[in-house]
Structure formats: C-alpha cells, structure tokens
C-alpha cells in the first residue's frame, strides 16, 4: 500500500508541472486567488509559528535535509544498479513533495500580476526623466548623508547592531502600507542567516525560505546596506517573487522608515540603480552626476564593492547562473539582471514627488 502511494505521488510531478504551466497563463487569477487569497493566510500562519524563534528554523531544516539527502544517496547507491526502478520512484516521490510544497507555500507568486499593474505605475520613461529623478535622489541622499555625518567626506557608520536593525524594519512597512495597502507587511519573521559565509561566497545578500516563510539576511553584509537588504527580503515575504520588484519595494520600505539610517540605505540603493542606468545610456551625463555625490556616499559604495570583491571565487558565477536559470524558468524573463524595470518603477514613482 505504501509503495502504491509513493508511485502515485511520484507520478503526480507530471500533472503538477502541467497545472502550474497552465495557471501561469492567468496572472489575474493567480493575483486574486493565490497572492491575495491562499498565500496571505499560509504565510502569516508560518510567521506566527516561527517568527518568535530567535534563530532560523528554515536554515536548520535546510541543513538537515541536505545532510540526509547525501546520506541517503550514499546508503542507497547500490540500488541504482540492483533496483533502479524503485530507487527512481523514491527520488521522484521526494521531488514531487518538495515541488508541491514550494509552489503551494510561495512559488505561485512568480506568476502574479507585475507590480506596475497592481500599483498603476507606468514603465515608460525617457533619459531626461531618468536624469531628473537621479538628480533628485542625489540631492536627497546627500542631505541625509550630511545630516548623519555632518561631514560630506565621511562614510556612514551605522550605530545599531544587526538584530536592532531587524527590529526597526517594521516601521517602514507600516508607513508604506498607509500609502499602498497592498504592500502591508504583518507579523515579522526575519532572521540572520546561519549560512551567511557560504551565502557571501555565492554572491547573495539574503533569501526567502519558501517552506518556512522566514526572511534570511546575510549578516556579513555591510551595515549601511543591511536596512535595504532586510526590507528587500521582507518584500519577498509579502508575496513578491521577482527580484526587480522586491528591489523597488525594499527601497520604498526603507525610505518610508522614520529612521535616518534606513532612509539612507533605501535612497542610496535606489540612486545606485538609477546611476547604473544613466551610465548605460550616457557616460558623460553619468560622470557629471557622479561628481555631485558626496564623497562619503561614494566611500560607502566602495565599501560594498570591496566586500563583494573579497568573496569572489570561481564558483560564484555558477551559483548566479543557476539562480538566473531558475528565475527564467519561472517566467522572470530577465533573470537577476533586470535593472531597467527597477529603474522604470523608481523613475515613474518619484518623478512627481518632492523628496
């Protein structure tokens, strides 16, 4: 009987995949019935159950599963020849369960409506619009930077611990939800990742655990960047899967926070994306704009570059390429590098706002 159940579940992988591909063609339905229906309930339950625990349960489960999987493969290696059919059923049984859990608890968010439609934000913009918004972001970033350091040549040093920053992050989402109720974030469950060092070598600053709904943050990340990173991972928690959209939401949540260090982190992150786009379009304009940025901000940018350079290794491109392929397989056509969409959201959101 048990073996029959295993076979049924193993073969369910095929109809599961087919159903997800079919559902992905109806983003309006996903938005309504999953992203604003099933997901808010399941995610909130998981955050209530696990959010109070001071360490990452998801990281422990992940480590346990990896160790068990390696052990299982070693113990059952001879079955590949002696009993390949049963061995294969066991493998697909496990894959089918993980596949179902991933898409049920989080993964269907990949197929929801893009955020520019739900927030009614245009994605069309000109180089002139980009330049004007970048100037506004420079002016605001410079002002916040100076209000913190009282010296435009000093880089920002954050006076809080990483755990204190986790606690202060909720404020931004509360303020953001007053303007955009669909971006409300309830019941925090944000943890410092137990595997931050391997994560740094892979080139990642955080991730969302889809099975526990814990937002995992790489605690090695430079402190000035951490507020924006925390808000980015929390944007995944509220059901946004695309990296470009969570970059945008994370920027806003940090900017809307009443803490200056969060505001600084959000503004300089948004500024960096806009500057990168200016550089791609007009090198001379980029050079002019870059000169107007406080040297202390540029030192923070250099701090970030030095940090990631220190962890560069031959395997990092492989990890990022694998994740890129995964994103594209889930309808994220531009993968990790989707700056133009992030910038389109930022430009059209800030173009008529006083910063």
C-alpha positions as CSV (number, residue, x, y, z in Angstrom):
1,X,0.0,0.0,0.0
2,X,2.8,2.4,1.0
3,X,4.6,1.7,-2.3
4,X,1.4,2.4,-4.3
5,X,1.1,5.8,-2.6
6,X,4.7,6.5,-3.3
7,X,4.2,5.7,-7.0
8,X,1.1,7.9,-7.2
9,X,2.8,10.8,-5.6
10,X,6.0,10.3,-7.7
11,X,3.9,10.4,-11.0
12,X,2.0,13.4,-9.7
13,X,5.0,15.5,-10.6
14,X,3.9,15.5,-14.3
15,X,0.3,16.8,-13.7
16,X,1.7,19.2,-11.1
17,X,4.0,20.7,-13.6
18,X,1.3,20.9,-16.3
19,X,-1.1,22.6,-13.9
20,X,1.4,25.2,-12.9
21,X,2.3,26.0,-16.5
22,X,-1.4,26.3,-17.3
23,X,-2.1,28.5,-14.2
24,X,0.9,30.8,-15.2
25,X,-1.1,31.9,-18.2
26,X,-3.7,33.5,-15.9
27,X,-1.9,36.1,-13.8
28,X,-5.1,37.9,-12.8
29,X,-6.4,34.6,-11.3
30,X,-3.1,34.0,-9.5
31,X,-3.2,37.6,-8.1
32,X,-6.7,37.2,-6.9
33,X,-7.0,33.6,-5.6
34,X,-3.4,32.9,-4.6
35,X,-1.4,36.1,-3.9
36,X,-4.4,37.7,-2.2
37,X,-6.1,34.5,-1.1
38,X,-4.2,31.4,-0.1
39,X,-0.8,32.9,0.3
40,X,-1.5,35.7,2.9
41,X,-3.1,33.0,5.1
42,X,-0.4,30.4,4.9
43,X,2.4,32.9,5.1
44,X,1.0,34.6,8.2
45,X,0.5,31.2,9.9
46,X,4.1,30.3,9.3
47,X,5.4,33.7,10.5
48,X,3.2,33.4,13.7
49,X,4.6,29.9,14.3
50,X,8.2,30.6,13.6
51,X,8.7,34.4,13.9
52,X,9.3,34.4,17.7
53,X,12.1,31.9,17.5
54,X,15.4,33.8,17.6
55,X,17.3,31.6,15.1
56,X,16.5,30.5,11.6
57,X,14.4,27.3,11.7
58,X,14.5,27.1,7.9
59,X,18.3,27.1,7.8
60,X,18.4,24.2,10.2
61,X,15.8,22.3,8.2
62,X,17.7,23.0,5.0
63,X,21.0,21.8,6.6
64,X,19.3,18.7,7.9
65,X,17.7,17.9,4.5
66,X,21.0,18.3,2.7
67,X,22.8,16.0,5.2
68,X,20.0,13.4,5.0
69,X,20.0,13.6,1.2
70,X,23.7,13.0,1.0
71,X,23.5,10.1,3.5
72,X,20.5,8.6,1.6
73,X,22.4,8.7,-1.7
74,X,25.4,7.0,-0.2
75,X,23.4,4.3,1.6
76,X,21.2,3.6,-1.5
77,X,23.9,3.9,-4.1
78,X,23.9,0.2,-4.9
79,X,20.2,0.3,-5.6
80,X,20.8,2.4,-8.7
81,X,22.0,-0.9,-10.4
82,X,20.1,-3.5,-8.4
83,X,16.7,-1.9,-8.1
84,X,16.8,1.2,-10.3
85,X,13.0,1.4,-10.8
86,X,12.3,1.6,-7.0
87,X,15.2,3.9,-6.5
88,X,13.9,6.3,-9.1
89,X,10.4,6.2,-7.6
90,X,11.8,7.2,-4.2
91,X,13.7,10.1,-5.8
92,X,10.7,11.4,-7.7
93,X,8.5,10.8,-4.7
94,X,10.7,13.3,-2.7
95,X,10.9,15.7,-5.6
96,X,7.2,15.7,-6.1
97,X,6.6,16.6,-2.4
98,X,9.1,19.4,-2.5
99,X,7.7,20.7,-5.8
100,X,4.2,20.8,-4.3
101,X,5.3,22.5,-1.1
102,X,7.4,25.1,-2.9
103,X,4.6,26.3,-5.2
104,X,1.8,25.9,-2.6
105,X,3.6,27.9,0.1
106,X,5.3,30.5,-2.0
107,X,6.3,29.8,-5.6
108,X,3.0,30.7,-7.3
109,X,3.8,34.3,-6.6
110,X,6.2,34.1,-9.6
111,X,3.1,34.2,-11.8
112,X,1.1,37.0,-10.3
113,X,0.5,40.3,-12.0
114,X,3.5,42.6,-12.3
115,X,3.6,45.3,-9.6
116,X,3.4,48.2,-12.1
117,X,-0.1,47.0,-12.9
118,X,-1.3,46.5,-9.3
119,X,0.1,49.9,-8.2
120,X,-0.8,51.5,-11.6
121,X,2.7,52.8,-12.3
122,X,3.9,53.5,-15.8
123,X,7.0,51.7,-17.1
124,X,7.8,54.1,-19.9
125,X,10.4,56.8,-19.3
126,X,12.9,58.9,-21.2
127,X,16.6,59.5,-20.5
128,X,15.6,63.1,-19.5
129,X,13.2,61.7,-16.9
130,X,15.8,59.3,-15.6
131,X,18.3,62.2,-15.3
132,X,15.9,64.4,-13.4
133,X,14.9,61.7,-10.9
134,X,18.6,60.7,-10.4
135,X,19.4,64.4,-9.6
136,X,16.6,64.4,-7.0
137,X,17.9,61.1,-5.5
138,X,21.4,62.6,-5.3
139,X,20.1,65.7,-3.6
140,X,18.1,63.7,-1.1
141,X,20.9,61.2,-0.5
142,X,23.4,64.0,0.0
143,X,21.1,65.7,2.5
144,X,20.5,62.6,4.6
145,X,24.2,61.7,4.5
146,X,25.2,65.1,5.8
147,X,22.5,65.1,8.5
148,X,24.1,61.8,9.8
149,X,27.8,62.5,9.4
150,X,27.9,66.4,9.5
151,X,30.8,66.0,7.0
152,X,30.3,65.2,3.3
153,X,33.6,63.3,3.1
154,X,32.8,60.7,5.9
155,X,31.1,57.5,5.1
156,X,28.1,56.5,7.1
157,X,28.7,54.1,10.0
158,X,25.6,52.6,11.4
159,X,25.4,52.7,15.2
160,X,23.0,49.7,15.6
161,X,23.6,46.0,15.9
162,X,22.2,43.7,13.2
163,X,19.4,42.5,15.5
164,X,18.4,46.1,16.3
165,X,18.1,46.8,12.6
166,X,15.8,43.7,12.2
167,X,13.6,45.1,14.9
168,X,13.5,48.6,13.4
169,X,12.4,47.4,9.9
170,X,8.7,47.0,10.6
171,X,8.3,50.8,10.9
172,X,8.9,51.4,7.2
173,X,6.3,48.9,6.0
174,X,3.7,50.3,8.4
175,X,4.2,53.8,6.9
176,X,4.3,52.4,3.4
177,X,1.0,50.5,3.9
178,X,-0.7,53.8,4.6
179,X,0.0,54.9,1.1
180,X,-0.1,51.4,-0.5
181,X,-2.3,48.9,1.5
182,X,-1.3,46.1,-0.9
183,X,2.3,46.4,0.4
184,X,1.4,45.8,4.1
185,X,3.7,43.5,6.0
186,X,2.3,41.8,9.0
187,X,3.9,39.5,11.6
188,X,7.7,39.7,11.1
189,X,9.9,36.7,10.8
190,X,13.2,38.0,9.7
191,X,16.4,36.2,10.7
192,X,20.1,36.4,10.4
193,X,21.2,33.6,8.0
194,X,23.1,30.8,9.7
195,X,24.9,30.2,6.4
196,X,26.0,33.8,5.8
197,X,29.6,32.9,4.9
198,X,28.6,30.4,2.2
199,X,26.0,32.9,1.0
200,X,28.6,35.6,0.6
201,X,30.8,33.3,-1.5
202,X,27.8,32.6,-3.7
203,X,27.2,36.3,-4.1
204,X,23.9,36.6,-2.3
205,X,22.9,39.0,0.5
206,X,19.8,37.2,1.6
207,X,16.9,34.8,0.6
208,X,13.4,33.9,1.4
209,X,12.8,30.4,2.7
210,X,9.7,29.3,0.8
211,X,8.9,26.5,3.2
212,X,9.0,28.4,6.5
213,X,8.5,32.0,5.2
214,X,11.5,33.3,7.1
215,X,13.3,36.2,5.5
216,X,17.0,35.3,5.7
217,X,19.6,38.1,5.8
218,X,23.3,37.7,5.2
219,X,24.7,39.3,8.4
220,X,28.1,39.8,6.8
221,X,26.6,42.5,4.5
222,X,28.0,46.0,5.1
223,X,25.8,47.6,7.8
224,X,24.8,50.6,5.7
225,X,23.3,48.2,3.2
226,X,21.6,46.0,5.7
227,X,18.4,48.0,6.2
228,X,17.6,47.9,2.5
229,X,18.5,44.2,2.3
230,X,16.2,43.5,5.2
231,X,13.3,45.3,3.5
232,X,14.1,43.6,0.2
233,X,13.8,40.1,1.8
234,X,10.6,41.2,3.6
235,X,9.2,42.2,0.3
236,X,9.6,38.5,-0.7
237,X,7.6,37.6,2.4
238,X,4.6,39.7,1.4
239,X,4.4,37.7,-1.8
240,X,6.6,39.4,-4.4
241,X,8.9,36.9,-6.1
242,X,10.6,38.9,-8.9
243,X,13.9,40.4,-7.8
244,X,13.3,43.7,-9.6
245,X,10.0,44.2,-7.9
246,X,11.4,43.4,-4.4
247,X,14.3,45.8,-5.1
248,X,11.7,48.5,-5.7
249,X,9.5,47.6,-2.7
250,X,12.6,47.2,-0.4
251,X,13.8,50.7,-1.4
252,X,10.4,52.2,-0.6
253,X,10.0,50.4,2.7
254,X,13.5,51.6,3.8
255,X,12.8,55.2,2.6
256,X,9.4,55.3,4.4
257,X,11.0,54.2,7.6
258,X,11.4,57.1,10.1
259,X,14.9,56.0,11.0
260,X,17.6,58.0,9.1
261,X,19.9,55.0,8.6
262,X,17.0,53.1,6.9
263,X,16.2,56.1,4.7
264,X,19.9,56.5,3.8
265,X,20.2,52.8,2.9
266,X,17.0,53.0,0.8
267,X,17.9,56.2,-1.1
268,X,21.5,55.3,-1.9
269,X,20.3,51.9,-3.1
270,X,17.7,53.4,-5.4
271,X,20.3,56.0,-6.5
272,X,22.8,53.3,-7.4
273,X,20.3,51.6,-9.7
274,X,19.5,54.8,-11.4
275,X,23.1,55.8,-11.8
276,X,23.9,52.4,-13.4
277,X,21.1,53.0,-15.9
278,X,22.4,56.6,-16.7
279,X,25.9,55.0,-17.2
280,X,24.5,52.6,-19.7
281,X,22.7,55.4,-21.6
282,X,25.0,58.4,-21.4
283,X,28.6,58.1,-20.0
284,X,29.2,61.9,-20.0
285,X,26.0,62.6,-18.0
286,X,27.0,59.9,-15.6
287,X,30.3,61.5,-15.0
288,X,28.7,64.8,-14.3
289,X,26.1,63.3,-11.9
290,X,28.7,61.2,-10.1
291,X,30.8,64.3,-9.2
292,X,27.8,65.8,-7.4
293,X,27.5,62.9,-5.0
294,X,29.0,63.4,-1.5
295,X,32.4,61.6,-1.3
296,X,31.2,59.9,1.9
297,X,28.4,58.2,-0.1
298,X,31.0,57.1,-2.7
299,X,33.1,55.6,0.1
300,X,30.1,53.6,1.2
301,X,29.6,52.3,-2.4
302,X,33.3,51.4,-2.4
303,X,32.9,49.6,0.9
304,X,30.2,47.4,-0.7
305,X,32.4,46.7,-3.8
306,X,35.3,45.8,-1.6
307,X,33.1,43.5,0.5
308,X,31.9,41.5,-2.5
309,X,35.3,41.5,-4.2
310,X,36.7,39.8,-1.1
311,X,34.4,36.9,-1.6
312,X,34.8,36.5,-5.4
313,X,35.6,32.9,-6.4
314,X,35.4,30.7,-9.5
315,X,32.1,29.1,-8.3
316,X,30.2,32.4,-7.8
317,X,29.2,32.8,-11.5
318,X,28.0,29.2,-11.5
319,X,25.7,29.8,-8.5
320,X,24.3,33.0,-10.0
321,X,23.9,31.4,-13.4
322,X,21.9,28.6,-11.8
323,X,19.7,31.0,-9.9
324,X,19.3,33.0,-13.1
325,X,18.2,29.9,-15.0
326,X,15.7,29.1,-12.2
327,X,14.2,32.6,-12.4
328,X,13.8,32.4,-16.1
329,X,12.1,29.0,-15.8
330,X,9.6,30.8,-13.6
331,X,8.6,33.4,-16.1
332,X,11.2,36.0,-14.9
333,X,12.5,36.6,-18.4
334,X,15.4,38.9,-17.5
335,X,16.5,36.8,-14.5
336,X,18.6,38.5,-11.9
337,X,19.7,41.4,-14.1
338,X,16.6,43.4,-14.7
339,X,17.8,46.9,-13.9
340,X,15.7,48.7,-16.5
341,X,12.4,47.6,-14.9
342,X,13.5,48.6,-11.4
343,X,14.6,52.0,-12.8
344,X,11.3,52.3,-14.7
345,X,9.4,51.8,-11.4
346,X,11.7,54.2,-9.5
347,X,11.6,57.0,-12.1
348,X,7.8,56.9,-12.5
349,X,7.2,56.7,-8.8
350,X,9.5,59.6,-7.9
351,X,9.1,61.8,-10.9
352,X,6.3,63.9,-9.4
353,X,7.3,63.6,-5.8
354,X,9.1,66.1,-3.6
355,X,11.9,64.2,-1.9
